[in-house]
Amino acid sequence: MTAISADEGATVQHDLGSGVQPSRDAKAIRRSLAEMAPVADEATSYFYALLFTYGPHLRDMFPAAMDAQRDRIFGALLSAAETIDEPEKLTSYLRDLGRGHRKYGVRADQYPLVGEALMYALERYAPRSWGPETEAAWVRVYTLMSQTMIDAADEDESVAPPWWDAEIVSHERRTHDVAVVTVRPDQPYPYRAGQYASLETPWWPRVWRSYSFASMPRSDGLLSFHVKSVPAGWVSRSLVHRARPGDVLRLGAPAGSMTLDHASDRGLLCMGGSTGIAPIKALVEDVAERGQRRQVEVFFGANRDNELYDLQSFLDLERRHPWLAVRPVVAERSTLGMAGQLPEAVRELGPWREFDGYLSGPPQMIRKGVDALVSSGIPADRIRHDFVGSLVRVTEGPASPTR
Ligand SMILES: Cc1cc2nc3c(=O)[nH]c(=O)nc-3n(C[C@H](O)[C@H](O)[C@H](O)COP(=O)(O)OP(=O)(O)OC[C@H]3O[C@@H](n4cnc5c(N)ncnc54)[C@H](O)[C@@H]3O)c2cc1C
């Protein structure tokens, strides 16, 4: 097994487009990921067992109960490795991860331990595709990935705290399972419309989940999140059913690349499913603020009419802005909008060749939505959404998340 050193990547350009051999490395990496996919659970357990044996001190960075959590680092690393052919996207994702790792106190010298555990897990659970060439490809890719994370964390150190304390100043229940939670961070919190933060509640220490900002940056510095309580969800249920004004949350660094390209004057085709509508609202406000008058089409998807919890505020925006069209799409019979599935509705009203695509919502909606946008004429490189891992469920921890 080739050793991975923390500074190995320092000699290469910190751009994932250089150093790795995209197509060959990508092929080798995808082969081992595909072989490991059916035994991902066992591989994950093995990875963590090794990691905590090599570095017992690392255990403290993780929640006490690891069951629902344990795929976090591993899943994020694998998902990231899957996208090595898309260096720009991958670099931005890894830089967000690296900055986010500061809140756990992750140090540069701990990355090699993670790399070793990753390689051993791959060797054991993808034996047929393992060999010197595949191993060399993984070493190259992991070295670049970890160096990208380390560099981003270093750069962030002088400009931002590892986390922000944020007091809940209002808690508004919109439906039986959706709440709008507004917080006041203890220091200015810079972010862009369309991004998200990872968030820790006082009730689940070291359990971090991502939530999108539901508005563009406000002059009063407050931040709002739309949270849907999922069955047996640790953080979401606490935020919806337990949190009250005065409770203090922790926020990690802002992340995500679903932001506006202000150099473009193309229209925006936005799809928001459930609370995925929150960052779309922030984007609409951002367009309005710039006064660019780009055409904006918002498709707001839900299962039932009463789940369109923020429709009224979108209709108010639509009344104020002639460039905005809002189209509710409801899976069951609807009195408020189109009946059916969001991706089909978007396809039906296309083509959307002259638009940029923005999607936010459950991973399955994003995958189907991307297909719908591509088949409606939007090139893949003009479609933005939060990172969606494909091999294993990726939640957040010292690594990252799925909606
Ligand atoms: C970039 C990003 C932005 C996000 N923004 C938002 C947001 O603005 N608002 C929001 O409400 N959520 C958002 N999410 C999802 C959020 O991060 C959590 O995953 C979600 O709140 C569940 O966390 P939990 O701790 O309550 O559940 P967990 O403890 O992680 O999961 C408990 C159980 O619920 C299942 N589960 C997880 N998610 C869902 C789901 N959506 N539906 C049904 N079952 C589920 C799990 O598989 C598990 O069995 C976002 C996710 C990402 C990646």
The ligand as an SDF file (V2000), in Angstrom:
LIG
                    3D

 53 58  0  0  0  0  0  0  0  0999 V2000
  -27.1350   21.1590    0.4420 C   0  0  0  0  0  0  0  0  0  0  0  0
  -28.3220   20.7560    1.2790 C   0  0  0  0  0  0  0  0  0  0  0  0
  -29.2510   21.6930    1.6590 C   0  0  0  0  0  0  0  0  0  0  0  0
  -30.3520   21.3100    2.4190 C   0  0  0  0  0  0  0  0  0  0  0  0
  -31.2720   22.2530    2.7500 N   0  0  0  0  0  0  0  0  0  0  0  0
  -32.3690   21.8840    3.4530 C   0  0  0  0  0  0  0  0  0  0  0  0
  -33.3720   22.8580    3.7740 C   0  0  0  0  0  0  0  0  0  0  0  0
  -33.2580   24.0640    3.4370 O   0  0  0  0  0  0  0  0  0  0  0  0
  -34.4500   22.4470    4.4710 N   0  0  0  0  0  0  0  0  0  0  0  0
  -34.6140   21.1310    4.8750 C   0  0  0  0  0  0  0  0  0  0  0  0
  -35.6380   20.8250    5.5160 O   0  0  0  0  0  0  0  0  0  0  0  0
  -33.6690   20.2010    4.5770 N   0  0  0  0  0  0  0  0  0  0  0  0
  -32.5570   20.5420    3.9030 C   0  0  0  0  0  0  0  0  0  0  0  0
  -31.5930   19.6080    3.6220 N   0  0  0  0  0  0  0  0  0  0  0  0
  -31.7020   18.2560    4.2440 C   0  0  0  0  0  0  0  0  0  0  0  0
  -31.0990   18.2840    5.6610 C   0  0  0  0  0  0  0  0  0  0  0  0
  -29.6970   18.5280    5.5560 O   0  0  0  0  0  0  0  0  0  0  0  0
  -31.2510   16.9590    6.4280 C   0  0  0  0  0  0  0  0  0  0  0  0
  -30.7480   15.9120    5.6490 O   0  0  0  0  0  0  0  0  0  0  0  0
  -32.6840   16.6580    6.8190 C   0  0  0  0  0  0  0  0  0  0  0  0
  -33.2050   17.7300    7.5950 O   0  0  0  0  0  0  0  0  0  0  0  0
  -32.7460   15.3480    7.6250 C   0  0  0  0  0  0  0  0  0  0  0  0
  -31.8810   15.4220    8.7220 O   0  0  0  0  0  0  0  0  0  0  0  0
  -32.2570   14.7080   10.1110 P   0  0  0  0  0  0  0  0  0  0  0  0
  -31.0840   14.7890   11.0060 O   0  0  0  0  0  0  0  0  0  0  0  0
  -33.5380   15.2230   10.6370 O   0  0  0  0  0  0  0  0  0  0  0  0
  -32.5370   13.2240    9.6370 O   0  0  0  0  0  0  0  0  0  0  0  0
  -31.5110   12.0030    9.6920 P   0  0  0  0  0  0  0  0  0  0  0  0
  -31.2780   11.6810   11.1230 O   0  0  0  0  0  0  0  0  0  0  0  0
  -30.3480   12.3020    8.8150 O   0  0  0  0  0  0  0  0  0  0  0  0
  -32.3550   10.8880    8.9800 O   0  0  0  0  0  0  0  0  0  0  0  0
  -33.3700   10.1910    9.6930 C   0  0  0  0  0  0  0  0  0  0  0  0
  -34.1110    9.2690    8.7550 C   0  0  0  0  0  0  0  0  0  0  0  0
  -34.8330   10.0410    7.8060 O   0  0  0  0  0  0  0  0  0  0  0  0
  -34.4460    9.6810    6.4840 C   0  0  0  0  0  0  0  0  0  0  0  0
  -34.4700   10.9320    5.7040 N   0  0  0  0  0  0  0  0  0  0  0  0
  -33.4890   11.8540    5.6110 C   0  0  0  0  0  0  0  0  0  0  0  0
  -33.9010   12.8890    4.8380 N   0  0  0  0  0  0  0  0  0  0  0  0
  -35.1670   12.5800    4.4540 C   0  0  0  0  0  0  0  0  0  0  0  0
  -36.1240   13.2400    3.6550 C   0  0  0  0  0  0  0  0  0  0  0  0
  -35.8650   14.4330    3.0680 N   0  0  0  0  0  0  0  0  0  0  0  0
  -37.3240   12.6700    3.4990 N   0  0  0  0  0  0  0  0  0  0  0  0
  -37.6210   11.4720    4.0840 C   0  0  0  0  0  0  0  0  0  0  0  0
  -36.7390   10.8010    4.8450 N   0  0  0  0  0  0  0  0  0  0  0  0
  -35.5430   11.3410    5.0240 C   0  0  0  0  0  0  0  0  0  0  0  0
  -33.0730    9.0950    6.6260 C   0  0  0  0  0  0  0  0  0  0  0  0
  -32.8000    8.1960    5.5680 O   0  0  0  0  0  0  0  0  0  0  0  0
  -33.1520    8.3900    7.9570 C   0  0  0  0  0  0  0  0  0  0  0  0
  -33.7630    7.1340    7.8330 O   0  0  0  0  0  0  0  0  0  0  0  0
  -30.5150   19.9820    2.8290 C   0  0  0  0  0  0  0  0  0  0  0  0
  -29.5450   19.0420    2.4550 C   0  0  0  0  0  0  0  0  0  0  0  0
  -28.4890   19.4300    1.6720 C   0  0  0  0  0  0  0  0  0  0  0  0
  -27.4990   18.4160    1.2640 C   0  0  0  0  0  0  0  0  0  0  0  0
  1  2  1  0
  2  3  1  0
  2 52  2  0
  3  4  2  0
  4  5  1  0
  4 50  1  0
  5  6  2  0
  6  7  1  0
  6 13  1  0
  7  8  2  0
  7  9  1  0
  9 10  1  0
 10 11  2  0
 10 12  1  0
 12 13  2  0
 13 14  1  0
 14 15  1  0
 14 50  1  0
 15 16  1  0
 16 17  1  0
 16 18  1  0
 18 19  1  0
 18 20  1  0
 20 21  1  0
 20 22  1  0
 22 23  1  0
 23 24  1  0
 24 25  2  0
 24 26  1  0
 24 27  1  0
 27 28  1  0
 28 29  2  0
 28 30  1  0
 28 31  1  0
 31 32  1  0
 32 33  1  0
 33 34  1  0
 33 48  1  0
 34 35  1  0
 35 36  1  0
 35 46  1  0
 36 37  1  0
 36 45  1  0
 37 38  2  0
 38 39  1  0
 39 40  1  0
 39 45  2  0
 40 41  1  0
 40 42  2  0
 42 43  1  0
 43 44  2  0
 44 45  1  0
 46 47  1  0
 46 48  1  0
 48 49  1  0
 50 51  2  0
 51 52  1  0
 52 53  1  0
M  END
$$$$
